Amino acid sequence: MAATPSKFNTFCFFKLPSAWWSGVRLRYIDENKAVTTVTHRWVNQNPFKSMFWAVQGMAAELSTGAMVIDQIKESGKRISMLVQNNNANFSKKARGKITFTCEDGHLIAEAIEKTIATGEGQKFWMKSVGVNQDGVVVSTFNFEWTVRLKS
């Protein structure tokens, strides 16, 4: 059974409480795309009255990682996952509701198939773009995920 936003948000409450309390929520997920949101509030702001960069990072990472988790579960294999590298660009102050979208889910299946076939770890980059309510890009995050078949 495919994952749902409700299941992932419950998962976040128990396993990623800092993301949940900061307001990070998964809104949509399928095999190719995931969407998360987070709203600027007092609890997640920086001294400049905009959203703290790490809160944006949690929302961006969830938009990529939720699809990795889902596709690993669908494979039926024991596979570990880890962010090995990341980078980000901040182009505007993040205020109001920020929506992060990742449309790189197509990269995951190939990496999972290769790690199952070879037993070797696989790496792939996924991008998540955060936009404000006006549709203006506020930040772009790139995450290098690694997947490896557990022994």
C-alpha positions in Angstrom: 0.0 0.0 0.0 1.3 3.4 -0.9 2.2 6.0 1.7 -0.2 8.8 2.5 0.5 12.3 3.7 -1.4 11.5 6.9 0.8 8.5 7.7 4.0 10.5 7.0 2.9 13.3 9.2 2.1 10.9 12.1 5.6 9.3 11.4 7.1 12.8 11.8 5.4 13.4 15.1 7.0 10.3 16.6 10.3 10.1 14.7 11.1 13.7 13.6 9.5 15.8 16.4 11.5 18.9 15.6 10.1 19.0 12.1 6.6 18.4 13.3 6.7 21.1 16.0 8.2 23.5 13.5 5.2 23.0 11.3 6.6 20.8 8.5 3.8 18.8 6.8 3.7 16.5 3.9 0.8 17.5 1.6 1.1 15.3 -1.4 3.1 12.2 -2.5 3.3 9.8 -5.4 6.1 7.9 -7.0 7.5 11.0 -8.8 6.5 14.0 -6.8 6.2 15.1 -3.2 5.0 18.4 -1.7 5.6 19.7 1.8 4.7 23.0 3.4 5.8 25.0 6.4 4.4 28.3 7.7 6.6 31.0 9.2 5.7 31.3 12.9 7.4 32.6 16.0 8.7 29.1 16.9 10.6 28.7 13.5 11.9 32.2 12.9 15.4 33.6 12.9 16.4 37.0 14.4 15.6 38.7 11.1 11.9 37.7 11.4 11.9 35.2 8.5 12.0 31.4 8.6 15.2 29.8 9.9 17.1 28.1 7.2 17.2 24.8 9.0 13.4 24.7 9.1 13.3 25.2 5.4 15.9 22.4 5.1 13.7 20.0 7.1 10.7 20.7 4.8 12.9 20.3 1.7 14.5 17.1 2.9 11.1 15.6 3.7 9.9 16.3 0.2 12.8 14.2 -1.2 13.1 11.6 1.6 9.4 10.7 1.8 9.6 9.3 -1.7 12.8 7.4 -0.9 11.2 5.8 2.1 8.1 5.0 0.1 9.9 3.3 -2.7 12.2 1.4 -0.4 9.1 0.0 1.4 7.6 -0.9 -2.0 10.7 -2.8 -3.0 10.2 -5.2 -0.1 13.9 -5.3 0.6 15.9 -4.2 3.6 17.6 -1.0 2.3 19.3 1.7 4.2 19.1 5.4 3.2 21.2 8.4 4.2 21.8 11.9 3.0 25.5 12.0 2.2 25.7 15.6 0.9 23.5 18.7 0.4 23.7 22.3 -0.7 21.2 25.1 -0.7 20.6 28.5 -2.2 18.5 31.2 -0.5 17.1 33.8 -2.8 14.4 35.6 -0.8 13.3 35.9 2.9 11.0 33.1 3.7 7.8 34.5 5.2 4.2 33.1 5.2 3.5 29.7 3.9 6.4 28.1 2.0 5.7 25.1 -0.3 8.6 22.7 -1.2 8.2 20.5 -4.3 10.4 17.7 -5.5 9.7 16.0 -8.8 12.8 13.7 -8.9 11.1 10.5 -7.7 12.0 8.8 -11.0 15.7 8.7 -9.9 15.0 6.5 -6.9 13.8 3.3 -8.6 16.9 2.9 -10.7 19.2 3.3 -7.7 17.2 0.8 -5.7 17.3 -1.7 -8.5 21.0 -1.3 -8.9 21.7 -1.7 -5.2 19.6 -4.8 -5.1 21.3 -6.3 -8.2 24.9 -5.4 -7.2 24.8 -5.1 -3.4 26.7 -1.9 -3.8 25.6 1.5 -2.5 24.1 3.9 -5.0 24.0 7.7 -5.0 21.7 10.2 -6.6 20.8 13.9 -6.3 17.3 15.2 -5.7 16.2 18.8 -5.8 13.5 20.5 -3.8 12.3 24.1 -4.6 10.6 26.3 -2.0 8.2 29.0 -3.1 6.2 31.5 -1.1 2.4 32.2 -1.5 3.2 34.5 -4.4 5.0 31.8 -6.3 8.4 33.4 -5.8 11.3 31.0 -5.2 12.7 31.5 -1.7 15.2 28.6 -1.5 16.4 25.6 -3.5 17.9 22.5 -1.8 19.8 19.7 -3.3 20.3 16.4 -1.4 22.6 13.5 -2.4 20.9 10.4 -1.2 22.7 7.0 -0.8 20.9 3.7 -0.7 22.5 0.4 0.2 21.1 -3.2 0.5 21.4 -4.2 4.2 23.3 -7.5 4.8 
